[in-house]
Amino acid sequence: MFPESIPHYSIGPFFGLAANVTMALLCLVIFALRRQYRPLKNLFLFYLFLTFFFLGWVIYGLQKSQESILIGYKISQAGLTMLPASWVWFMLALLNEKPNRLSWTVIGISIFLAALALFGKGPWFFGLPLEIHPSDIEVLRPQSKLLRPLINFFCLAVCLFYFIFTIRKLQHLKHQKPVYLLPFGIGLLLWFLGGLHDGLLSFGVVTVTENKILWFASLWLSIFLAIAIALHYRSLEKAVREELERLSKAKTKALDHLSHELMTPLSVIQGNIRILKRKTQAQTPPLIKEEFFDSLENNLDRLFGIQQETDKIIRSYQELEKEPGRRELESRHSAFPESLNLYSFTERILESVREQAGHRDIQFHIDGEKGLTLHIDPNILEDALIGLLKNAIENTPDEGVIRIVLEQKAQWIQLKFIDFGIGITKENQRRLFDGLFHTLETELYSSRKPYDFGAGGKGLDLLRMKVYSKRFGFDISVASKRCLYLPTDRDLCPGRISECLHCRVREDCFNSGGSTFCLTFPVTRG
């Protein structure tokens, strides 16, 4: 299968070289994309040192000349002595620990021995003349009275130590055992057995086979370290997800408590204002003008409104956090589905919204199939349509256009709300359905009348639709392109196309940005 010019000593290491170069490059590319994940860097170093080990072994195995044998052997042994340092770095990265005195000692010895392997001369290190290998009379190797046995002993000792350390770590941790250490320990055990076999073979002691097997054990160690990385990354994702869920529940609980705590003092303040108003106005002339009380009551009403919206958002979050089975059970009792003609139903909702937004200069177009039927609670569908229309109107400048498109695609019915407004930045799109969120910068945000341009809100409508989609089995999605002339949230639109300095005609505004919100319903068969 292989040419006779390639000796058996180079065949196995050649495959090891190819595999580890590939893995090193793969780790390097992934690490460039995930710089914060430190174990990847240490895994790359392991593959790099193992690559040098295999490279030297391939050069040595060719047995071309005394100089090539010596150089190949030196490179191989230098790569070998750096492996214990890579295990230390790898273990520390997995456990997120800093190097201690023992770690620095192992790292220092690795570097020192690697330097001796590369630059040491003479029979005590690696030198000429060559000697016959004890296991194969056709293979020559450099003389080494001290360094070769020292390297073998050091690597085997460190490997055995970290294998025992890993097992003890797994035994002593009772809760949330780091299972990613298990493949690391298995890989070290295989490498120790392979290294012990080859070490004995170097002294002429044949145990299992007369062939070197450390290259094969090293390949398995590479595989198990990759498995350890995968398990470790998965455990981190799980831990982050659990922490986010815990923080989300804590946030909801805190807001819930705050919402209830606000009710009592607001009610007390409202009652005292009314009493004070009656008493002062009963006197002639009144001690305080009525406009003063009107201002107090208006601002108090705003506080009540904020409290009520916050309470609704909290209830919506609590709905999302319910178990799916419980949510489905409750939805069956809380919804009253009917067969609705989607086109006529949408037309009726649009007319109602158009009346409420009568002060806005916006054109509405509804297109699509007129025979589409949905089996859904009309109150749920009405809330969703009004919420998305309101959102589109408040993000579309006067003289703009909003399109509603109804269509069926395979087993799905889609209802799209397309506006040609200012659009939403990519960052805001990720948080759009979270509630208690508005797209303007906080210092630029101010409450306006519903359906006014830029009126915004607390994000309650979109959060409510997200809850509805989870409970009643449909999907809500958004695709948006931010206006070319308003790249950030701090860039404000004048609110009328003809007043925009960037638009000579209306079409300039239509082509600059906009958003599409899509409701997708499964087709129900009668």
C-alpha positions in Angstrom: 0.0 0.0 0.0 2.8 2.4 0.9 6.1 2.8 -1.1 9.0 0.8 0.3 11.0 4.1 0.7 8.7 5.0 3.6 9.8 2.9 6.6 7.3 1.6 9.1 8.6 4.0 11.7 7.2 6.9 9.7 3.8 5.6 8.6 1.9 5.9 11.9 3.5 9.2 12.9 2.6 10.6 9.4 -1.1 10.1 10.1 -0.6 11.6 13.6 1.1 14.6 12.0 -1.8 15.2 9.5 -4.5 14.7 12.1 -2.9 17.1 14.6 -2.1 19.8 12.1 -5.7 19.7 11.1 -6.9 19.9 14.7 -4.4 22.7 15.5 -5.7 24.8 12.6 -9.3 24.1 13.5 -8.7 25.2 17.1 -6.9 28.3 15.9 -9.8 29.3 13.7 -12.5 28.7 16.3 -10.4 30.5 19.0 -10.2 33.5 16.7 -14.0 33.5 16.7 -14.4 32.7 20.4 -11.5 34.6 22.0 -13.1 34.5 25.4 -13.0 30.7 25.6 -9.6 30.2 27.1 -9.4 26.3 27.0 -9.4 26.5 23.2 -6.1 28.3 23.3 -4.6 25.7 25.5 -6.0 22.9 23.3 -4.3 24.6 20.3 -1.0 24.6 22.2 -1.4 20.9 22.9 -2.0 20.1 19.3 0.9 22.4 18.3 3.4 20.6 20.6 2.0 17.2 19.5 2.5 18.3 15.8 6.2 18.9 16.5 6.4 15.5 18.2 5.0 13.8 15.1 7.0 15.9 12.7 10.2 15.0 14.4 9.2 11.4 14.5 8.4 11.3 10.8 11.8 12.9 10.0 13.6 10.5 12.3 11.7 7.5 10.9 12.9 8.1 7.4 16.5 7.3 8.5 18.0 9.3 5.6 21.3 10.4 7.2 22.9 10.7 10.6 22.1 14.5 10.7 18.4 14.0 9.7 18.1 11.2 12.3 19.6 13.5 15.0 17.5 16.6 14.0 14.3 14.6 13.8 14.9 12.9 17.2 15.6 16.3 18.8 12.4 17.9 17.4 10.4 14.9 18.5 11.7 14.9 22.0 11.4 18.7 22.4 7.7 18.4 21.4 7.3 15.5 23.8 8.7 17.4 26.8 6.3 20.3 26.2 3.2 18.1 26.4 3.2 18.1 30.3 3.1 21.9 30.2 0.2 21.8 27.8 -1.7 19.4 30.1 -1.2 21.8 33.0 -2.5 24.8 31.0 -5.4 22.7 29.7 -6.4 21.5 33.2 -6.2 25.0 34.7 -8.3 26.5 31.9 -11.0 23.8 32.4 -11.1 24.4 36.1 -10.7 28.2 35.7 -7.8 28.2 38.2 -4.5 30.1 38.3 -1.2 28.3 38.2 0.2 27.3 41.6 3.8 26.4 42.6 3.5 22.9 41.3 2.1 24.0 38.0 4.9 26.5 37.5 7.4 23.8 38.4 6.0 21.4 35.7 6.0 24.2 33.1 9.5 25.3 34.0 10.9 21.7 33.8 9.1 21.2 30.4 10.7 24.3 28.9 14.1 23.4 30.4 14.1 19.8 29.1 12.8 21.0 25.6 15.8 23.4 25.4 18.2 20.6 26.4 16.6 18.4 23.7 17.1 21.0 21.0 20.5 22.4 21.9 22.2 19.8 24.0 25.1 17.9 22.4 27.1 14.8 23.2 26.2 11.3 24.4 24.7 12.5 27.6 22.0 14.5 25.8 21.4 13.5 22.1 24.6 13.0 20.1 26.6 11.1 17.6 27.7 8.4 16.9 24.3 6.7 16.4 23.5 3.5 18.1 21.2 0.6 17.1 17.7 0.8 18.5 17.2 -2.1 21.0 13.9 -3.2 19.4 14.9 -3.0 15.7 18.4 -3.6 14.3 17.5 -1.7 11.1 16.7 1.6 13.1 19.4 3.9 14.4 19.0 6.5 17.2 21.2 9.1 18.9 23.1 8.2 22.0 21.6 9.6 25.2 22.8 8.4 28.6 20.9 11.0 30.6 18.3 13.1 28.7 16.2 10.3 27.1 15.4 8.4 30.3 14.9 11.7 32.1 12.4 12.9 29.5 10.6 9.6 29.6 10.4 9.5 33.4 9.3 13.2 33.6 6.5 12.8 31.0 5.2 9.6 32.5 5.3 10.9 36.1 3.4 14.1 35.1 0.9 12.1 33.1 0.2 9.7 36.0 0.0 12.5 38.5 -2.7 14.4 36.5 -4.6 11.2 35.8 -4.8 10.5 39.6 -5.5 14.2 40.2 -8.4 14.1 37.8 -9.9 10.9 39.3 -9.7 12.4 42.9 -11.3 15.6 41.7 -14.2 13.7 40.3 -14.6 11.7 43.5 -14.4 14.6 45.9 -16.9 16.8 44.1 -20.3 15.6 45.2 -22.5 18.2 43.4 -22.3 19.1 39.8 -19.4 16.8 38.9 -17.3 18.2 36.1 -17.9 15.3 33.7 -15.6 17.0 31.1 -12.7 15.9 33.3 -13.6 12.2 32.6 -12.4 12.1 29.0 -9.4 14.1 29.9 -8.5 11.4 32.5 -9.2 8.6 30.1 -6.9 10.2 27.5 -4.1 10.6 30.0 -4.4 7.0 31.0 -4.1 5.8 27.4 -1.2 8.0 26.8 0.5 6.8 30.1 0.2 3.2 29.0 1.5 4.0 25.5 4.4 6.0 26.9 5.3 3.3 29.5 5.3 0.7 26.7 7.6 2.8 24.5 9.8 3.8 27.4 10.4 0.1 28.2 11.0 -0.6 24.5 13.7 2.1 24.5 15.6 0.0 27.1 15.1 -3.2 25.1 12.1 -4.5 27.1 9.3 -5.8 24.9 5.9 -6.0 26.6 2.9 -6.0 24.2 4.5 -5.4 20.8 7.8 -4.6 19.3 6.4 -1.5 17.5 6.2 2.0 19.0 2.6 2.8 20.1 2.9 6.2 21.7 1.9 7.9 18.4 -1.4 5.8 18.5 -2.0 6.7 22.2 -1.3 10.4 21.4 -4.0 10.3 18.7 -6.5 9.0 21.3 -5.5 11.6 23.8 -6.1 14.2 21.1 -9.6 12.8 20.5 -10.5 12.7 24.2 -9.3 16.2 24.8 -11.6 17.4 22.0 -14.4 15.6 23.7 -13.5 17.2 27.0 -13.7 20.7 25.3 -17.1 19.9 23.8 -18.5 18.7 27.2 -16.9 21.7 29.0 -18.4 24.2 26.6 -21.8 22.5 26.9 -21.6 22.7 30.7 -20.8 26.4 30.5 -23.8 27.0 28.2 -26.0 25.2 30.6 -24.6 27.1 33.6 -25.1 30.4 31.8 -28.7 29.5 30.8 -29.5 28.5 34.4 -28.0 31.7 35.7 -30.0 33.8 33.2 -33.2 31.9 34.2 -32.5 32.6 37.8 -31.8 36.3 37.2 -34.9 36.5 35.1 -37.1 35.0 37.8 -35.4 37.3 40.4 -36.1 40.3 38.2 -39.7 39.3 37.7 -40.1 38.7 41.5 -38.5 42.1 42.3 -40.7 43.9 39.8 -43.8 42.1 41.0 -43.0 43.2 44.6 -42.3 46.7 43.5 -45.5 46.9 41.5 -47.5 45.8 44.6 -45.6 48.1 46.9 -46.4 51.1 44.6 -50.1 50.6 44.8 -50.5 51.5 48.5 -48.6 54.8 48.6 -50.1 55.9 45.3 -53.6 55.2 46.6 -52.8 57.1 49.9 -51.4 60.1 47.9 -54.5 60.1 45.7 -56.9 60.1 48.6 -55.0 62.9 50.4 -55.0 65.0 47.3 -58.7 64.6 46.9 -59.3 65.5 50.6 -57.0 68.5 50.3 -58.7 69.6 47.1 -62.1 69.5 48.7 -61.0 71.4 51.8 -59.2 74.2 49.9 -61.9 74.7 47.3 -64.6 74.9 50.0 -63.1 78.1 51.2 -63.8 81.5 49.5 -61.7 82.3 47.7 -59.9 79.0 47.3 -56.4 78.9 48.9 -54.9 76.9 46.0 -55.8 77.2 42.3 -57.5 74.2 40.7 -54.8 74.0 38.0 -52.3 72.9 40.8 -54.5 69.9 41.7 -55.0 69.1 38.0 -51.3 68.9 37.5 -50.9 66.6 40.5 -53.7 64.3 39.5 -52.4 64.1 35.9 -49.0 63.0 37.0 -50.5 60.7 39.6 -52.5 59.1 36.8 -49.3 58.6 34.8 -47.8 56.8 37.8 -50.8 54.6 38.1 -50.6 53.9 34.3 -46.9 52.9 34.7 -47.7 50.6 37.6 -50.6 48.9 35.7 -48.4 48.4 32.6 -45.6 47.0 34.7 -48.0 44.6 36.3 -49.3 43.4 32.9 -45.8 42.8 31.7 -45.0 40.9 34.9 -48.1 38.7 34.3 -47.0 38.2 30.7 -43.5 37.0 31.9 -45.2 34.7 34.3 -47.3 33.2 31.5 -44.1 32.6 29.5 -42.4 30.9 32.4 -45.3 28.3 32.9 -44.6 24.8 31.9 -45.8 24.1 28.3 -48.3 21.4 29.3 -49.9 23.7 31.9 -49.9 26.5 29.4 -51.7 24.4 26.8 -54.3 23.2 29.4 -55.1 26.7 30.5 -55.3 28.0 26.9 -58.0 25.5 26.1 -60.2 26.9 28.9 -59.3 30.6 28.4 -59.8 30.8 24.5 -63.0 30.5 22.5 -61.9 29.8 19.0 -64.2 30.6 16.0 -63.8 30.2 12.2 -63.0 33.6 10.9 -62.6 35.0 7.4 -59.1 36.6 7.8 -59.5 39.2 5.1 -62.8 40.7 6.3 -61.8 40.5 9.9 -58.5 42.3 9.1 -60.5 45.0 7.1 -62.8 45.6 10.1 -59.8 46.0 12.5 -58.0 48.3 10.1 -61.0 50.6 9.8 -61.2 50.8 13.6 -57.5 51.6 13.9 -57.7 54.1 11.0 -60.3 56.1 13.0 -58.2 56.2 16.1 -55.2 57.3 14.0 -57.2 59.8 12.0 -54.8 62.6 12.9 -52.0 60.9 11.0 -51.3 61.3 7.3 -50.7 57.6 6.4 -52.0 55.4 3.6 -53.1 51.9 4.2 -53.2 49.0 1.7 -54.5 45.5 2.3 -53.7 42.8 -0.3 -54.0 39.0 -0.5 -56.3 36.1 -0.7 -59.9 36.8 0.4 -60.9 33.3 1.2 -58.4 32.4 3.9 -60.0 31.1 7.1 -58.5 30.9 10.6 -59.8 28.9 13.6 -58.9 31.2 16.5 -60.3 33.2 19.4 -61.3 36.6 17.7 -60.2 38.5 20.8 -56.7 37.1 20.6 -56.5 37.9 16.9 -57.9 41.4 17.4 -55.3 42.2 20.1 -52.5 41.0 17.8 -53.7 42.9 14.8 -54.3 46.2 16.7 -50.9 45.8 18.5 -49.0 45.4 15.2 -50.9 48.1 13.4 -50.3 50.5 16.3 -46.6 49.6 16.2 -46.4 50.2 12.4 -48.2 53.5 12.6 -46.0 54.9 15.4 -42.9 54.0 13.5 -44.0 55.4 10.1 -43.6 59.1 9.4 -46.6 61.1 7.9 -47.0 60.8 4.2 -45.9 57.2 4.5 -47.5 53.9 3.6 -48.4 50.7 5.5 -49.2 47.5 3.7 -51.0 44.4 5.1 -50.5 41.2 3.1 -52.4 37.9 3.6 -51.2 34.8 2.0 -51.0 31.0 2.3 -47.7 29.1 2.0 -48.1 25.3 2.0 -49.5 24.5 5.5 -49.2 28.0 6.9 -51.2 31.2 6.7 -49.2 34.4 7.0 -50.3 37.9 7.9 -47.7 40.5 7.2 -47.6 44.1 8.4 -45.1 46.0 6.2 -44.2 49.6 7.0 -41.7 51.8 5.3 -40.7 53.7 8.5 -37.4 54.2 10.3 -36.7 50.5 10.9 -35.1 48.9 13.9 -31.4 48.5 14.6 -30.0 44.9 14.8 -29.3 45.3 18.5 -32.8 46.4 19.3 -34.3 43.6 17.2 -32.9 41.0 19.7 -34.7 42.7 22.6 -37.9 43.7 20.9 -40.2 41.2 22.5 -38.8 41.5 26.0 -41.1 44.2 27.4 -40.2 47.3 29.3 -38.2 48.3 26.3 -38.3 51.2 23.8 -36.0 51.8 20.8 -35.2 55.4 21.4 -32.3 56.4 23.7 -33.7 56.8 27.2 -33.0 60.6 27.5 -34.7 61.1 24.1 -37.8 59.1 25.0 -41.0 60.8 26.1 -44.5 59.5 26.2 -46.9 60.7 23.5 -50.4 60.1 22.5 -51.2 56.6 21.0 -50.6 56.4 17.3 -48.4 59.6 17.3 -45.1 59.2 15.3 -42.4 58.0 17.8 -45.0 57.5 20.6 -43.5 54.1 21.4 -44.5 52.6 24.8 -43.2 50.1 27.3 -43.1 47.2 24.8 -46.3 45.7 26.3 -48.1 45.0 23.0 -45.2 43.0 21.5 -44.6 41.1 24.7 -48.3 40.3 24.9 -48.1 38.9 21.3 -45.1 36.8 22.2 -47.2 35.3 25.1 -50.1 34.7 22.7 -47.9 33.0 20.2 -46.6 30.6 22.9 -50.0 29.9 24.3 -52.0 29.6 21.1 -49.7 27.9 18.7 -48.7 30.6 16.1 -45.4 32.3 15.4 -44.4 36.0 15.4 -41.3 37.2 13.6 -39.7 40.4 12.5 -37.4 41.5 9.7 -36.2 45.1 9.7 -33.8 47.4 7.9 -32.8 50.6 9.7 -33.2 53.8 7.7 -30.0 54.6 5.8 -30.0 58.2 7.1 -30.8 57.3 10.7 -28.2 54.5 11.6 -28.5 54.8 15.4 -31.2 55.4 18.0 -29.9 58.9 18.6 -30.7 59.9 15.0 -34.2 61.3 14.9 -36.7 61.4 12.0 -38.6 64.7 11.6 -41.9 62.7 11.4 -42.9 63.8 7.9 -41.3 62.7 4.7 -41.5 66.2 3.1 -39.5 67.6 6.0 -36.7 65.1 5.7 -33.5 66.7 4.2 -32.5 63.3 2.7 -35.7 62.6 0.8 -36.5 64.5 -2.5 -39.5 62.3 -3.2 -41.6 59.9 -1.1 -40.0 56.9 -2.7 -36.6 57.9 -1.2 -38.1 57.3 2.2 -39.7 54.0 1.1 -36.4 52.7 -0.2 -34.3 53.7 2.9 -35.7 51.4 5.6 -38.7 49.7 7.1 -40.0 46.7 9.1 -42.1 43.6 8.4 -43.8 41.9 11.3 -45.3 38.5 10.3 -47.8 36.3 12.1 -47.7 32.7 10.9 -50.7 30.4 11.7 -51.0 26.6 11.0 -53.7 25.7 8.5 -56.5 24.0 10.3 -58.6 21.4 8.5 -62.3 21.3 9.1 
